[in-house]
Amino acid sequence: MRQAEMVTFGGSGLDRAAALRADAAAQAAMWADPAARVLPVWRGKVLVAGAALGWVAPGHPALAEAGPALFLGQGGDGPVFAVDISDWEPEADQPAVAGGFFDPTLQAHPALPDMGFAELRGVMAELSPRDAELAAMARALFGWHRSHGFCARCGARSDWSDAGWRRECPACGAQHFPRTDPVVIMLILRGNSVLLGRSPAWPEGMYSLLAGFVEPGETIEAAVRREVAEETGVKVGAVRYLASQPWPFPASLMFGCQGEALSEEIEIDPVEIEDAIWVGREEMVQVMAGLHPRIRPARRGAIAHFLVANWLADRLE
């Protein structure tokens, strides 16, 4: 697919310098480098300054209660790290963190003027490719550490290792590495129409492409056919890969595919989705422009939005 790697979080050629992760002396030297930059993350939100990530020096006062430093790589101008400062409690006058699908609030830190902690979904489409890649890495890895603090083999608490890229169990010696869950997301076409669905947890009117996790022992193509059949009853024939996107909510790799529908009748599984509809190309142009009276598109920056936009622009080949 043309422009496949232009998807948000699609990468920026970052030198992740994986060989330096287990080198304690190199990590200490890079942390002391005057060019080193640190991205603070607070309860899954990344620090932003306008349309860019908010970076601070390793000795910044805002990092006083930070956890261990996660090494992200060599950013071109110097080493880049991220730290989790989730133990910081905002002042009473700060907006309460909103629950649900998306949190629009911006948390300000008294030591970080003109910056704030924002939900990555809300800023992802505005970030540069380099900032988007770094933010996705940091959010996904800190999420993994929060949910994998104990050894899956013996149950003992595991320890942070390799600059955040591994956990070790001091009791049984097991090593644990960050996981990425494979997910298929499908541009299912029939004639001049695309199949859309919506989850009951989504904002009112929002529809997107169907998606689902790849199961053990299953190919990407088989997962596409199974998920579409389970959720809508639509049978799918030919399937081809289009593009992928790391999705750090919490840690998935989205495999964008195109599928040819062999049937049209929809019979939804209400346990899986709330609704599914066929939308014609002309109507989809309205949807993507935000002019449709009923349907809202997937969020800009998501691979669903990317695939539909490229379909409408005839850029899938």
C-alpha positions as CSV (number, residue, x, y, z in Angstrom):
1,M,0.0,0.0,0.0
2,R,1.3,3.5,-0.9
3,Q,2.1,5.6,2.2
4,A,1.7,2.7,4.5
5,E,4.3,3.9,7.0
6,M,2.8,7.4,7.2
7,V,0.3,6.1,9.7
8,T,0.5,7.7,13.2
9,F,3.0,5.9,15.4
10,G,4.4,4.4,12.2
11,G,7.9,5.1,13.1
12,S,10.6,7.8,12.5
13,G,13.8,5.8,12.1
14,L,14.7,6.2,15.8
15,D,17.9,4.5,16.9
16,R,16.6,2.5,19.8
17,A,20.2,1.5,20.7
18,A,19.0,-1.8,22.2
19,A,22.6,-2.9,22.8
20,L,23.0,-0.2,25.5
21,R,19.9,-1.2,27.5
22,A,21.8,-3.7,29.7
23,D,24.9,-1.6,30.0
24,A,24.6,0.1,33.4
25,A,27.7,2.3,32.8
26,A,26.4,3.5,29.5
27,Q,23.0,4.2,31.0
28,A,24.6,6.3,33.7
29,A,26.7,8.2,31.3
30,M,23.8,9.0,29.0
31,W,21.6,10.1,31.9
32,A,24.4,12.5,32.9
33,D,24.8,13.8,29.3
34,P,23.9,17.5,29.1
35,A,22.0,16.8,25.9
36,A,19.8,14.1,27.6
37,R,16.0,14.7,27.5
38,V,13.3,13.1,29.6
39,L,9.6,12.7,28.8
40,P,7.5,12.6,32.0
41,V,4.4,10.4,31.9
42,W,1.6,10.7,34.5
43,R,-1.0,8.0,34.8
44,G,-0.8,7.1,31.1
45,K,-0.8,10.8,30.0
46,V,2.2,12.3,28.3
47,L,3.6,15.7,28.9
48,V,2.9,18.1,26.0
49,A,3.8,21.6,25.1
50,G,1.4,22.7,22.4
51,A,1.6,20.3,19.5
52,A,4.9,18.6,20.7
53,L,6.0,16.5,23.6
54,G,7.2,18.3,26.7
55,W,10.8,17.4,27.5
56,V,12.8,18.2,30.6
57,A,16.4,17.6,31.8
58,P,17.2,14.6,34.0
59,G,17.6,16.7,37.1
60,H,14.3,18.6,36.8
61,P,12.4,19.1,40.0
62,A,9.2,17.5,38.5
63,L,11.1,14.2,38.5
64,A,11.7,14.2,42.2
65,E,9.1,11.4,42.8
66,A,9.8,9.6,39.5
67,G,10.3,5.9,39.1
68,P,13.3,4.4,37.3
69,A,14.2,5.8,33.9
70,L,13.1,4.1,30.8
71,F,15.7,4.3,28.0
72,L,14.0,5.1,24.7
73,G,17.0,5.5,22.4
74,Q,19.3,8.0,20.7
75,G,17.1,10.8,19.5
76,G,19.6,12.4,17.2
77,D,20.4,15.4,19.5
78,G,21.2,13.1,22.4
79,P,19.8,10.2,24.5
80,V,16.1,10.2,25.3
81,F,14.4,8.7,28.4
82,A,10.9,8.6,29.9
83,V,9.9,8.4,33.6
84,D,6.6,7.6,35.3
85,I,5.6,10.3,37.8
86,S,2.2,8.8,38.6
87,D,2.8,9.2,42.3
88,W,2.4,12.9,42.0
89,E,-0.9,14.2,43.2
90,P,-2.4,17.3,41.4
91,E,-3.5,20.3,43.5
92,A,-7.1,20.4,44.5
93,D,-8.0,23.0,41.8
94,Q,-6.9,20.7,39.0
95,P,-9.7,19.2,36.9
96,A,-10.7,15.7,37.9
97,V,-9.6,12.9,35.6
98,A,-12.5,11.9,33.5
99,G,-13.4,8.3,33.1
100,G,-14.8,6.5,30.0
101,F,-13.5,6.1,26.5
102,F,-11.5,9.4,26.4
103,D,-10.2,11.8,29.0
104,P,-10.1,15.4,27.6
105,T,-8.7,17.0,30.7
106,L,-5.2,18.5,30.8
107,Q,-3.3,18.2,34.1
108,A,-0.9,21.0,34.9
109,H,2.2,20.5,37.1
110,P,3.4,23.5,39.2
111,A,7.0,22.8,38.1
112,L,6.2,22.5,34.4
113,P,4.8,25.9,33.3
114,D,3.2,26.1,29.8
115,M,3.0,22.4,29.6
116,G,0.5,19.7,30.7
117,F,-0.3,16.0,30.8
118,A,-2.7,15.0,28.0
119,E,-4.4,11.8,26.8
120,L,-2.3,10.6,23.9
121,R,-5.4,9.8,21.8
122,G,-6.2,13.5,21.8
123,V,-2.8,14.8,20.6
124,M,-1.4,11.8,18.6
125,A,-2.4,13.3,15.2
126,E,-0.6,16.6,15.9
127,L,2.7,15.1,17.0
128,S,5.7,14.8,14.7
129,P,6.6,11.2,13.7
130,R,9.5,11.2,16.1
131,D,7.4,12.4,19.0
132,A,4.6,10.0,18.2
133,E,7.0,7.1,18.2
134,L,8.6,8.0,21.5
135,A,5.2,8.7,23.2
136,A,3.8,5.3,22.0
137,M,6.9,3.5,23.3
138,A,6.7,5.2,26.7
139,R,3.0,4.7,27.2
140,A,3.0,1.1,26.2
141,L,6.0,0.1,28.3
142,F,4.9,1.9,31.4
143,G,1.5,0.2,31.0
144,W,3.2,-3.2,30.7
145,H,5.2,-2.6,33.9
146,R,2.1,-1.6,35.8
147,S,0.3,-4.8,34.8
148,H,3.2,-7.2,35.0
149,G,4.8,-6.5,38.4
150,F,4.7,-10.2,39.4
151,C,6.3,-13.2,37.9
152,A,4.0,-15.3,35.8
153,R,5.9,-18.5,36.7
154,C,6.1,-18.3,40.5
155,G,4.1,-15.3,41.6
156,A,7.0,-13.4,43.2
157,R,7.4,-9.6,42.7
158,S,9.6,-9.1,39.7
159,D,12.3,-6.4,39.3
160,W,12.8,-3.7,36.6
161,S,15.8,-4.5,34.4
162,D,17.6,-3.5,31.1
163,A,16.5,0.2,31.4
164,G,12.9,-0.8,31.4
165,W,12.9,-3.4,28.6
166,R,12.8,-6.5,30.8
167,R,11.7,-7.7,34.2
168,E,13.5,-10.4,36.2
169,C,12.2,-12.6,39.0
170,P,14.6,-12.7,41.9
171,A,12.9,-15.8,43.2
172,C,13.0,-18.2,40.3
173,G,15.2,-16.4,37.8
174,A,12.5,-16.1,35.1
175,Q,12.8,-13.2,32.6
176,H,9.8,-11.4,31.2
177,F,9.8,-9.1,28.2
178,P,7.2,-6.5,27.0
179,R,4.3,-8.0,25.1
180,T,2.5,-6.7,22.0
181,D,-0.9,-8.1,21.2
182,P,-1.7,-8.7,17.4
183,V,-5.0,-7.2,16.3
184,V,-6.6,-7.2,12.9
185,I,-8.6,-4.2,11.7
186,M,-10.5,-4.6,8.5
187,L,-11.5,-2.4,5.6
188,I,-14.3,-4.7,4.4
189,L,-15.6,-3.7,1.0
190,R,-18.6,-4.7,-1.1
191,G,-18.9,-2.9,-4.4
192,N,-18.7,0.8,-3.5
193,S,-19.5,0.4,0.2
194,V,-17.5,-0.1,3.4
195,L,-18.6,-2.0,6.5
196,L,-18.5,0.0,9.7
197,G,-19.4,-1.0,13.3
198,R,-19.6,0.7,16.7
199,S,-19.0,-0.4,20.3
200,P,-21.5,0.7,22.9
201,A,-18.6,2.3,24.9
202,W,-17.8,4.8,22.1
203,P,-18.9,8.4,21.8
204,E,-22.4,8.8,20.4
205,G,-22.5,8.4,16.6
206,M,-18.9,7.2,16.3
207,Y,-18.4,4.3,13.8
208,S,-15.2,2.6,12.8
209,L,-13.8,-0.4,11.0
210,L,-14.3,-3.8,12.6
211,A,-11.3,-5.1,14.6
212,G,-10.4,-8.0,16.8
213,F,-7.5,-9.9,18.4
214,V,-5.7,-12.6,16.5
215,E,-6.1,-15.9,18.4
216,P,-3.3,-18.5,19.0
217,G,-2.6,-20.7,16.0
218,E,-4.4,-18.3,13.6
219,T,-3.2,-16.4,10.5
220,I,-4.0,-12.7,10.0
221,E,-6.3,-13.7,7.0
222,A,-8.2,-16.2,9.1
223,A,-8.6,-13.7,11.9
224,V,-10.1,-11.2,9.5
225,R,-12.7,-13.6,8.3
226,R,-13.5,-15.0,11.7
227,E,-13.9,-11.6,13.4
228,V,-16.2,-10.2,10.6
229,A,-18.3,-13.3,10.6
230,E,-18.6,-13.3,14.5
231,E,-19.5,-9.6,14.8
232,T,-21.7,-9.1,11.7
233,G,-22.5,-12.4,10.0
234,V,-20.8,-11.1,6.8
235,K,-18.7,-13.7,4.9
236,V,-15.3,-12.5,3.7
237,G,-13.3,-13.9,0.8
238,A,-10.0,-12.5,-0.4
239,V,-7.9,-10.7,2.3
240,R,-4.8,-8.7,1.8
241,Y,-2.5,-6.8,4.2
242,L,-2.3,-3.0,3.8
243,A,-0.5,-1.3,6.7
244,S,0.3,-1.7,10.4
245,Q,0.2,0.6,13.5
246,P,1.6,0.2,17.0
247,W,-1.4,1.1,19.2
248,P,-0.3,1.8,22.8
249,F,-3.8,1.5,24.4
250,P,-2.5,-0.5,26.1
251,A,-0.1,-2.4,23.7
252,S,-1.3,-3.8,20.4
253,L,0.0,-4.0,16.9
254,M,-2.8,-3.3,14.5
255,F,-2.7,-5.2,11.2
256,G,-4.7,-3.2,8.7
257,C,-6.3,-5.4,6.0
258,Q,-8.6,-5.2,3.1
259,G,-11.3,-7.9,2.7
260,E,-13.8,-8.7,0.0
261,A,-17.3,-9.3,1.3
262,L,-19.1,-12.3,-0.2
263,S,-22.4,-11.5,1.5
264,E,-24.2,-8.3,2.4
265,E,-26.8,-9.2,5.1
266,I,-25.8,-8.1,8.6
267,E,-26.7,-9.9,11.7
268,I,-24.8,-8.4,14.6
269,D,-23.6,-10.2,17.8
270,P,-24.8,-7.8,20.5
271,V,-22.2,-9.1,22.9
272,E,-19.5,-7.9,20.5
273,I,-20.8,-4.7,18.9
274,E,-23.8,-2.4,19.2
275,D,-24.4,-1.8,15.5
276,A,-23.0,-2.4,12.0
277,I,-23.8,-0.7,8.7
278,W,-22.8,-0.5,5.1
279,V,-21.8,3.1,4.1
280,G,-21.4,4.1,0.4
281,R,-18.3,6.0,-0.8
282,E,-20.1,9.3,-1.4
283,E,-21.7,9.1,2.1
284,M,-18.3,8.2,3.6
285,V,-16.8,11.4,2.2
286,Q,-19.4,13.3,4.2
287,V,-18.6,11.2,7.3
288,M,-14.9,11.9,7.1
289,A,-15.5,15.6,6.5
290,G,-17.6,15.7,9.7
291,L,-20.7,16.7,7.8
292,H,-22.8,13.6,8.2
293,P,-25.9,14.1,10.3
294,R,-25.6,10.8,12.2
295,I,-22.2,9.1,11.7
296,R,-19.0,10.3,13.3
297,P,-15.7,8.9,11.9
298,A,-12.9,7.2,13.8
299,R,-10.5,9.5,15.5
300,R,-7.9,11.1,13.3
301,G,-4.6,9.4,13.9
302,A,-6.1,5.9,14.3
303,I,-5.4,3.4,11.6
304,A,-9.1,3.1,10.9
305,H,-9.2,6.7,9.8
306,F,-6.0,6.3,7.9
307,L,-7.3,3.2,5.9
308,V,-10.7,4.8,5.1
309,A,-9.0,8.1,4.0
310,N,-6.6,6.2,1.6
311,W,-9.5,4.1,0.2
312,L,-11.4,7.3,-0.6
313,A,-8.3,8.7,-2.2
314,D,-7.6,5.5,-4.3
315,R,-4.3,5.0,-2.6
316,L,-4.6,1.4,-1.5
317,E,-2.5,-0.1,-4.4
